[in-house]
């Protein structure tokens, strides 16, 4: 029996103006075409009025929140649509400090997402002023249209999705501290317009907890051009940027059937991603990008020559087009591209971009006319592809809970179907089910590797397709849990590490290196009294080692940079001394400095000794009138860097050594001169930090001591002179 729920007894019955519609079936494309829908986690289609539970609500965030909170697990698992009456939903912006429109609702245990969509179809409900969702779990927002310049941000959301949305402002998908963010899908989200603004079009940030297994499907991203003239550090704009900002790793990101047009820096910018999969993507820069999105008045006109920049490993490209340069570095791999298939480029790339398997297909004639450039996603186009596709008579496919995959123990598999009144038939040997197969009446016990196949029927409707579900029961130790799971603390922390696998031991490291069976054995709480990166694995004889769990800890007073100078009063120094500190950047390309001064700092020229996270992705230091570095040290978001600055007032010189977490020390500066404006300084009593572009950095564990004299300079390399 179908249940139709209503949000409030005071609400009048709101008619549902569409007929039953099947979920779209993907047709590969460059950009949106109305055939993509979230599929990693079952998600009711916004135009399907055969869904078992339909809730109609007025157009306000309180009504939507109450409706989501009222959904039971049984209703979510059998399919729930929350339909919003026409109107405008206003937010408070998408910045990290903006008040979220929805926060801490939903559930990560739901087998299906709950879909929230406009009752009268795409565009009948507008987003305005920027909307921010924080810790919303298991919900898909679909069919909304942004008006004016209005962005969308998902922050710390789990198993949630955005689909069929026009986003006229910034698109942000952020993780958060405390857990790994998984199961995010962004499907046919379109940023159709270019703007002059000192920001990226779209950002993916780990935010301290890391993220894994996100998919972007059928999306379209127009560029951003930074403002000229600008103040402070030079702005850095990308169209689609990925970074482990705030700490935490990120991996297994899929970009499929999507289009990216280059901003001033590039089209796609990565930072230490492990596993990036591009399929049927259109990634262009230079003249081809400018043919659609020319430079705008008030915006920078510098070359947009690179299609792809950054670092990482285990990249794959299939059935795609790249027009423009490939600016990768070898921070994570000497050959980041693991595999390339049937993918065209307009130029030959260097050895660093040579794939380990396959090859690029070079066609120097590629241009805007012969490269498959997707249609411009005008309002007319979007209204056409996202309209109600019409009636169908098919039953929806069954849903398996938990989802098929690899597990360490016996699973009780529940099957549901969102079509009201349906009956499910299944097999467990991989064969195709029929109406003579076993009828589903309750959870199926899976205690060994099993291939389930199921389909559903309902009176008056065609049967569904067959849904496969392969379950592997493996013997692997469950990943350790670290508590507290990292962060910045004023005092030492007692940290516990546990695993739910009986009889398993835990091995750990504190220097950022990957633990093994020979690493330190965990026997009780670990006291962390200095900033460290804790990594742990679970091991057990006869079982596979667990995956690695990691957490960053900052101990002591901490200071976070911003566009305003942060001044720290320190013990007066007037001879030879050493100062050490830890610094963690929250982005891969930021403009942030830490330095020493004889008084409170209000400008760069007030500093005498300076270490910098350069916006080009490297670390350098000030040498008199210019920044320089003896060695190239690329930095990454979320990694702790241990700085040591040795200063000698008798010579007005200093040296800088930087030790990345888990790596060897690197000498950045040796016998560098005080900044020219402070060449006569005789004492220091302030430390100061600032960040003007691309992100911020956190400084902790500031310690002063004695120093040995710096040696003579060598191999000087000047990088910039801001």
C-alpha positions in Angstrom: 0.0 0.0 0.0 1.4 3.4 -1.0 1.8 5.9 1.8 1.4 9.6 0.9 2.6 11.7 3.8 1.9 15.4 4.3 3.9 17.9 6.2 1.2 19.5 8.3 -2.5 19.0 8.9 -2.9 22.7 8.2 -1.7 22.3 4.7 -4.1 21.9 1.9 -3.6 19.0 -0.5 -1.1 20.2 -3.2 -1.6 18.6 -6.6 1.4 16.8 -8.2 1.3 18.0 -11.8 3.5 15.3 -13.4 3.0 11.6 -14.3 5.2 8.7 -13.4 8.6 9.1 -15.0 11.5 6.7 -15.1 15.0 7.8 -14.0 17.0 9.0 -17.0 19.5 6.6 -18.7 22.9 8.1 -19.3 23.8 9.2 -22.8 27.5 10.2 -22.8 28.1 13.9 -23.5 30.3 16.8 -22.9 28.2 18.6 -20.3 24.5 18.3 -19.3 21.9 16.7 -21.6 19.1 15.6 -19.2 20.2 12.0 -19.1 22.3 11.9 -15.9 20.9 11.3 -12.4 22.6 10.3 -9.1 23.4 6.6 -9.2 26.1 5.7 -6.7 23.4 5.7 -4.1 19.8 5.1 -5.1 18.0 8.4 -5.4 14.2 8.9 -6.2 13.8 10.8 -9.5 12.3 14.3 -9.1 9.5 13.6 -11.6 8.4 10.2 -10.4 5.0 10.3 -8.7 4.9 6.6 -8.1 7.4 7.0 -5.3 6.0 5.4 -2.1 6.2 8.5 0.1 5.5 12.0 -1.2 5.5 15.0 1.1 4.3 18.4 -0.1 5.7 21.5 1.7 5.5 25.3 1.3 8.5 27.2 0.0 10.6 27.9 3.1 13.6 26.3 4.7 11.8 25.6 8.0 9.2 23.5 6.2 11.9 21.6 4.3 13.9 21.0 7.5 10.9 19.7 9.4 9.9 17.4 6.5 13.4 15.9 6.3 13.5 15.4 10.1 10.2 13.6 10.0 11.3 11.0 7.5 11.8 7.5 9.1 14.4 5.0 8.0 11.6 2.8 6.5 10.2 5.7 4.5 13.7 6.7 3.2 14.5 3.1 2.2 11.3 2.7 0.3 11.6 6.0 -1.5 10.7 9.6 -0.4 10.2 12.8 -2.4 9.8 16.1 -0.7 8.2 18.5 -3.1 8.5 22.3 -2.6 5.8 24.7 -3.8 6.9 27.5 -6.2 8.8 30.5 -4.7 12.2 31.7 -3.7 14.5 30.2 -1.1 17.0 32.7 0.2 20.3 32.0 1.9 22.9 34.0 3.8 25.8 33.3 1.4 28.3 30.4 0.9 31.3 31.6 2.9 32.5 29.3 5.7 31.0 31.8 8.2 27.6 32.1 6.5 24.5 30.8 8.4 23.6 27.5 6.8 20.0 27.1 5.5 20.0 23.5 6.7 22.3 21.8 9.2 22.7 18.5 11.0 19.7 16.7 9.4 19.1 13.5 7.5 20.9 10.1 8.1 23.9 8.3 6.8 22.2 5.0 7.4 19.4 5.5 4.9 19.7 3.0 1.9 18.2 5.6 -0.4 18.6 9.3 -0.5 15.6 11.5 0.2 15.0 13.8 -2.8 14.0 17.5 -2.3 12.8 19.1 -5.5 10.4 21.8 -6.9 6.8 20.5 -7.0 6.2 22.2 -10.4 9.4 21.1 -12.0 12.8 22.6 -12.7 13.1 26.4 -12.1 9.8 26.8 -10.3 11.8 27.3 -7.0 14.8 29.7 -7.0 17.9 29.9 -4.8 18.9 33.4 -3.9 21.8 35.1 -2.1 23.8 31.9 -1.9 22.8 28.7 0.1 25.0 26.6 2.4 24.2 23.1 3.5 26.1 21.9 6.6 26.2 18.2 7.7 23.1 17.3 5.7 23.1 13.5 5.3 21.4 11.3 2.7 19.6 14.1 0.9 19.5 15.1 -2.8 18.6 18.7 -3.8 17.4 18.7 -7.4 15.8 21.0 -9.9 16.6 24.4 -8.3 17.6 27.5 -10.2 19.9 30.1 -8.8 19.1 33.7 -9.6 21.3 36.8 -9.6 24.8 35.7 -8.5 23.9 32.9 -6.0 26.3 30.1 -5.1 25.8 26.7 -3.6 28.0 25.0 -0.9 27.8 21.6 0.7 30.0 21.5 3.8 30.6 18.3 5.8 27.7 16.5 4.1 27.6 12.8 3.7 25.9 10.6 1.0 24.2 13.7 -0.3 23.8 15.0 -3.9 23.1 18.1 -6.0 21.3 17.4 -9.4 19.9 19.5 -12.2 20.8 22.8 -10.7 21.8 26.1 -12.3 24.4 27.7 -10.1 25.2 31.3 -10.9 27.8 31.8 -8.2 30.5 29.8 -6.5 30.1 26.1 -6.2 31.8 24.6 -3.1 31.9 21.0 -1.9 33.8 20.8 1.3 34.7 18.1 3.8 35.0 18.8 7.5 37.0 17.7 10.6 36.2 14.5 12.3 35.2 12.1 9.5 35.9 11.1 5.9 33.3 12.6 3.6 32.0 10.0 1.2 29.2 9.4 -1.2 28.8 12.9 -2.7 27.4 13.2 -6.2 27.1 16.4 -8.2 25.0 15.7 -11.3 24.3 18.1 -14.1 25.1 21.1 -12.0 25.7 24.0 -14.4 27.7 27.2 -13.9 26.9 28.8 -17.3 28.3 32.4 -16.8 31.8 33.8 -16.6 32.5 36.6 -14.0 35.2 39.0 -12.9 35.9 37.9 -9.3 38.9 36.9 -7.2 37.7 33.3 -6.6 37.5 30.0 -8.3 34.4 28.8 -10.1 34.2 25.5 -8.1 36.3 24.2 -5.2 36.6 20.8 -3.6 38.3 21.0 -0.2 39.0 18.2 2.3 38.5 20.5 5.2 40.4 18.5 7.8 38.6 15.2 7.5 39.4 14.1 3.9 37.0 12.9 1.3 36.7 9.9 -1.0 34.6 8.6 -3.8 32.9 11.7 -5.1 31.4 11.9 -8.6 30.7 14.9 -10.9 28.5 13.8 -13.8 27.3 15.9 -16.7 28.4 19.2 -15.2 29.5 22.5 -16.9 31.8 25.1 -15.5 32.4 28.6 -16.9 35.6 30.6 -15.9 36.4 33.3 -13.5 38.8 36.2 -14.3 40.4 38.0 -11.4 40.1 41.7 -10.9 42.6 44.3 -12.2 44.1 46.2 -10.7 44.4 44.1 -7.5 45.9 44.7 -4.1 48.2 42.5 -2.1 49.2 39.1 -3.6 48.3 38.3 -7.1 45.0 36.5 -7.3 44.8 32.9 -8.4 41.6 31.7 -10.2 40.9 28.2 -11.4 37.7 26.9 -12.9 37.7 23.6 -10.9 40.1 23.3 -8.0 40.7 20.3 -5.7 42.7 20.4 -2.5 43.2 18.8 0.8 42.7 22.1 2.5 42.7 22.0 6.3 44.3 18.5 6.4 43.0 15.1 5.4 43.6 13.2 2.2 41.3 12.9 -0.7 41.0 10.2 -3.3 38.9 8.5 -6.0 37.3 11.5 -7.6 35.3 10.9 -10.8 34.7 13.6 -13.4 32.4 12.2 -16.2 30.6 13.8 -19.1 31.6 17.3 -17.9 33.0 20.5 -19.5 35.6 22.9 -18.1 36.6 26.3 -19.6 39.8 27.9 -18.3 40.0 30.7 -15.8 43.2 32.8 -15.5 45.2 30.0 -14.1 43.8 26.8 -15.6 40.7 24.7 -16.1 41.3 21.9 -13.6 43.7 22.3 -10.6 44.6 19.3 -8.5 46.6 19.0 -5.3 47.8 15.6 -4.1 44.8 13.6 -5.1 45.2 9.8 -5.2 42.9 8.5 -7.9 41.3 11.0 -10.4 39.2 9.5 -13.2 38.1 11.5 -16.2 35.7 10.0 -18.6 34.2 11.9 -21.6 35.4 15.3 -20.3 36.0 18.5 -22.3 38.9 20.4 -20.7 40.0 23.5 -22.6 42.0 26.7 -22.3 43.6 29.3 -24.4 41.9 30.5 -27.6 39.4 27.7 -27.6 38.1 28.7 -24.1 38.3 32.4 -25.0 36.2 31.8 -28.1 33.3 31.1 -25.8 34.3 33.1 -22.8 36.3 36.1 -23.8 38.0 38.3 -21.2 35.6 40.7 -19.4 36.0 44.4 -18.7 37.8 44.9 -15.3 39.2 41.4 -15.5 42.7 40.1 -16.0 43.7 39.3 -19.6 46.7 37.2 -19.0 47.0 33.9 -20.9 44.8 31.1 -19.9 47.1 28.5 -21.5 46.9 25.5 -19.2 44.1 23.0 -19.3 45.3 21.0 -16.3 47.7 21.9 -13.4 48.8 20.4 -10.1 49.9 17.2 -8.5 48.7 13.7 -7.6 48.8 10.1 -8.7 46.8 7.4 -10.3 45.1 9.7 -12.9 43.1 8.2 -15.8 41.6 9.8 -18.8 39.2 8.1 -21.2 37.2 9.4 -24.3 38.1 13.0 -23.4 39.5 16.1 -25.0 42.3 18.3 -23.6 43.2 21.6 -25.3 46.0 23.5 -23.6 49.1 22.9 -21.5 49.6 20.2 -18.8 51.3 21.8 -15.8 51.8 18.8 -13.5 54.6 18.4 -10.9 56.2 15.2 -9.5 55.4 15.8 -5.8 53.3 12.6 -5.6 54.4 10.6 -8.7 57.0 10.8 -11.4 54.2 9.9 -13.8 50.8 10.9 -12.4 48.8 9.6 -15.4 48.3 5.8 -14.9 46.2 5.3 -18.0 45.0 7.2 -21.0 42.6 5.8 -23.6 41.0 7.5 -26.6 41.8 11.0 -25.4 42.8 13.8 -27.8 45.1 16.7 -27.1 46.2 19.6 -29.3 49.8 19.3 -28.3 52.5 16.9 -27.2 53.2 16.7 -23.4 56.5 16.1 -21.6 57.7 13.0 -20.0 56.1 13.8 -16.7 52.6 13.6 -18.3 53.4 10.5 -20.3 50.9 7.8 -19.2 52.0 4.6 -17.7 49.5 2.8 -20.0 48.1 4.0 -23.3 48.9 7.3 -25.0 47.6 10.7 -25.8 46.2 11.2 -29.3 47.8 14.4 -30.5 45.8 16.5 -33.1 47.3 19.9 -33.5 44.3 21.1 -35.5 41.9 20.8 -32.6 39.9 24.0 -32.2 36.5 25.3 -31.1 34.9 24.0 -34.3 36.1 20.4 -34.5 36.7 19.4 -30.8 33.1 18.6 -29.8 32.5 21.8 -27.8 29.2 21.3 -25.9 26.1 23.5 -26.4 25.9 26.7 -24.4 23.6 25.9 -21.4 21.2 28.8 -21.9 18.0 29.0 -20.0 16.1 27.8 -23.0 18.4 24.8 -23.3 18.2 23.9 -19.6 14.4 24.3 -19.5 14.2 21.8 -22.4 16.6 19.1 -21.1 15.3 19.3 -17.5 11.6 19.4 -18.2 9.3 16.5 -17.2 10.2 13.8 -19.7 6.7 12.3 -19.8 5.0 9.2 -18.7 6.4 5.7 -18.4 5.0 2.4 -17.3 8.1 0.8 -15.8 8.7 -0.2 -12.2 11.8 1.2 -10.6 14.7 -1.2 -10.0 15.1 -2.7 -6.5 17.6 -1.2 -4.0 20.0 -3.3 -1.9 20.8 -2.2 1.7 23.6 -2.3 2.5 25.0 -1.5 -0.9 26.9 -4.2 -2.7 30.6 -4.3 -2.0 33.3 -5.9 0.2 32.6 -6.5 3.9 34.4 -8.2 6.7 31.4 -10.0 8.2 28.1 -11.6 7.3 25.5 -9.1 6.0 21.8 -9.0 6.2 20.7 -7.6 2.8 17.4 -5.8 2.6 15.7 -5.1 -0.7 13.3 -2.3 -1.4 11.6 -0.7 -4.4 10.4 2.8 -4.5 7.4 1.9 -6.8 4.3 1.6 -4.7 2.8 -1.9 -4.5 5.8 -3.6 -6.1 6.9 -7.2 -5.6 10.6 -8.2 -5.8 12.0 -11.5 -7.1 15.7 -12.5 -6.7 18.4 -15.1 -7.2 21.7 -15.5 -5.3 23.7 -17.4 -7.8 24.1 -14.7 -10.4 21.4 -16.0 -12.7 18.6 -13.8 -14.2 15.5 -13.8 -11.9 12.0 -14.4 -13.2 8.6 -14.4 -11.4 9.3 -18.1 -10.7 12.4 -17.1 -8.6 12.4 -16.5 -4.9 10.0 -13.8 -3.8 11.5 -11.3 -1.4 9.9 -11.3 2.0 12.7 -10.3 4.4 16.5 -9.7 4.7 18.7 -12.2 2.9 21.7 -13.5 4.9 25.0 -13.2 3.0 27.8 -15.0 4.8 30.0 -15.7 1.8 30.8 -14.1 -1.6 27.4 -13.9 -3.3 26.0 -12.5 -6.6 22.4 -11.3 -6.0 20.2 -10.5 -9.0 16.7 -8.9 -8.5 13.9 -7.3 -10.3 10.5 -5.9 -9.4 6.9 -6.1 -10.7 3.7 -4.2 -10.1 0.2 -4.4 -11.4 -0.4 -2.4 -14.6 3.3 -1.6 -15.0 6.2 -3.2 -17.0 8.7 -5.1 -14.9 11.9 -3.3 -13.8 15.3 -4.1 -15.2 17.4 -6.6 -13.3 19.5 -5.0 -10.6 22.9 -6.8 -9.9 24.4 -6.9 -6.4 27.8 -8.6 -5.8 28.9 -9.0 -2.2 32.4 -10.1 -1.2 32.9 -11.2 2.4 36.7 -10.7 3.0 38.9 -11.1 6.0 40.4 -7.6 6.5 41.0 -5.8 9.7 38.6 -2.8 10.2 40.3 0.6 10.0 41.4 2.1 13.3 39.5 4.9 14.9 41.6 7.8 16.4 40.0 9.8 19.2 40.2 12.8 19.3 40.6 12.7 15.5 43.1 15.5 15.2 42.9 19.3 15.5 44.7 22.1 17.3 45.0 22.0 21.0 46.5 24.3 23.7 47.8 21.4 25.8 49.1 17.8 25.2 46.5 15.3 24.2 45.9 11.7 25.3 44.9 9.9 22.1 43.3 6.5 21.9 43.3 4.2 18.9 40.8 1.4 18.5 39.7 -1.2 15.9 36.4 -3.1 16.0 38.2 -6.3 14.7 38.6 -8.7 17.6 42.2 -9.9 18.2 43.8 -7.2 16.0 46.8 -5.2 17.0 47.4 -1.6 16.0 50.7 -0.2 14.7 51.2 3.6 14.4 53.7 6.4 13.5 53.9 10.0 14.6 56.1 11.4 11.8 53.6 11.2 9.0 55.1 8.1 7.5 52.9 5.1 6.5 52.8 2.5 9.3 53.6 -1.1 8.7 53.6 -4.3 10.8 57.0 -3.3 12.2 55.9 0.2 13.4 55.3 1.1 17.1 52.8 -1.3 18.7 49.8 0.5 20.3 49.5 -0.6 24.0 47.6 2.4 25.5 46.8 6.0 25.0 49.4 7.9 23.1 50.4 11.3 24.6 51.0 13.8 21.9 52.7 16.9 23.3 54.1 18.4 20.1 52.5 18.9 16.7 52.4 15.5 14.9 50.7 13.5 12.2 49.4 10.2 13.7 48.9 7.4 11.3 47.6 3.9 12.3 46.8 0.5 10.8 45.2 -2.6 12.2 47.0 -6.0 11.7 46.1 -9.6 12.5 47.6 -12.9 11.6 45.7 -14.5 8.7 43.9 -11.2 7.8 44.6 -8.3 5.5 46.0 -5.2 7.1 43.4 -2.4 7.5 43.5 0.8 5.5 45.5 3.7 7.1 43.8 6.1 9.4 45.5 9.5 9.8 45.0 12.6 12.0 46.9 15.9 12.3 47.6 17.3 15.8 48.7 20.9 16.5 49.8 21.4 20.2 50.3 24.8 21.9 49.1 28.3 21.1 47.9 28.5 17.5 47.5 31.4 15.2 45.5 31.5 12.0 46.4 34.0 9.3 44.0 36.3 7.6 44.1 39.4 5.5 44.7 41.4 8.7 48.1 41.2 10.3 48.3 38.8 13.3 51.0 40.1 15.7 52.6 37.8 18.4 54.7 39.4 21.1 57.8 37.2 21.6 60.9 37.4 23.9 63.3 40.1 22.8 66.1 38.8 20.6 69.2 40.8 19.9 72.1 38.3 19.3 72.3 34.9 17.6 69.1 32.8 18.1 66.9 30.1 16.6 63.1 30.2 16.3 61.1 27.1 15.4 57.4 26.8 14.5 55.0 24.6 12.7 52.9 25.9 9.8 50.0 24.2 8.0 48.6 25.7 4.8 44.9 25.1 4.0 45.4 25.4 0.2 47.9 24.3 -2.4 48.4 27.8 -3.8 48.2 30.5 -1.1 50.1 33.8 -0.5 51.0 33.7 3.2 54.0 34.8 5.2 55.4 34.4 8.7 58.2 36.7 9.9 60.1 38.5 12.6 60.1 42.2 13.3 61.5 44.8 15.7 57.9 46.1 16.5 54.3 45.5 15.7 53.7 44.8 12.0 51.3 46.6 9.7 53.0 46.0 6.4 55.4 43.6 4.7 58.2 46.2 4.9 58.0 46.0 8.8 59.3 42.4 8.7 63.1 41.6 8.6 63.2 37.8 8.3 60.4 36.2 6.3 59.4 32.7 5.3 56.6 32.4 2.7 54.1 30.0 1.2 54.4 31.4 -2.3 51.2 31.4 -4.4 53.1 29.4 -7.0 53.0 26.4 -4.7 56.5 26.5 -3.3 58.2 27.8 -0.1 60.7 30.6 -0.2 62.2 33.3 2.0 63.1 37.0 1.7 66.8 37.9 0.8 67.2 41.6 1.0 65.1 43.0 -1.8 63.7 39.8 -3.3 62.3 36.4 -2.4 64.5 33.5 -3.2 65.0 29.7 -2.5 68.0 27.4 -2.5 65.8 24.4 -3.3 62.3 23.9 -4.8 60.0 22.6 -2.0 56.4 22.2 -3.2 53.8 22.4 -0.4 50.4 20.7 -0.1 47.3 21.6 1.8 46.9 20.0 5.2 50.5 19.0 5.6 52.5 20.2 8.7 55.7 22.0 7.8 58.3 22.4 10.6 60.2 25.7 10.1 63.6 26.5 11.7 65.0 30.0 11.3 68.5 30.7 12.5 69.2 34.5 12.9 72.5 36.3 13.5 72.3 40.0 14.4 76.0 40.5 14.1 75.9 39.9 10.3 72.2 40.7 9.7 71.8 37.3 8.1 69.4 34.3 8.6 68.8 30.8 7.3 65.6 28.8 7.0 65.2 25.0 7.0 61.8 23.4 6.4 60.9 19.8 7.3 57.7 18.5 5.7 55.8 16.0 7.9 57.2 12.6 7.3 60.0 13.8 5.0 63.6 15.0 5.2 64.7 18.6 6.0 65.1 21.0 3.1 67.3 24.1 3.3 65.4 27.0 1.8 67.6 29.9 2.8 71.2 30.1 3.9 72.8 33.4 5.1 70.1 35.5 3.6 70.0 39.2 4.3 67.4 41.0 6.4 64.7 42.6 4.3 66.2 45.8 2.8 63.8 48.1 4.8 65.0 46.4 8.1 68.7 46.1 7.3 69.6 48.1 10.4 67.4 46.3 12.9 69.1 45.5 16.2 66.4 43.5 18.0 63.2 41.5 17.4 60.2 41.4 19.7 57.3 40.5 17.3 56.4 37.6 15.1 53.7 38.3 12.5 51.7 36.4 9.9 49.3 37.3 7.1 47.6 35.6 4.2 46.2 37.6 1.2 45.2 35.1 -1.4 44.2 31.5 -2.0 43.7 30.5 1.6 45.3 30.8 5.1 47.9 29.0 7.2 48.0 28.0 10.9 51.1 28.6 13.0 51.8 26.7 16.2 54.6 25.4 18.5 56.6 28.6 18.4 59.9 28.0 20.3 62.9 30.2 20.7 66.5 29.0 21.4 70.1 29.3 20.5 71.6 29.0 17.1 74.8 28.1 15.2 76.1 30.5 12.6 74.8 30.2 9.1 77.2 29.1 6.4 77.9 30.8 3.1 75.1 31.0 0.4 75.1 28.8 -2.7 72.8 28.1 -5.7 70.7 31.2 -5.1 67.4 31.2 -7.1 65.3 34.4 -7.2 61.6 33.6 -7.6 59.7 37.0 -7.3 59.9 40.4 -5.8 56.5 41.6 -4.4 
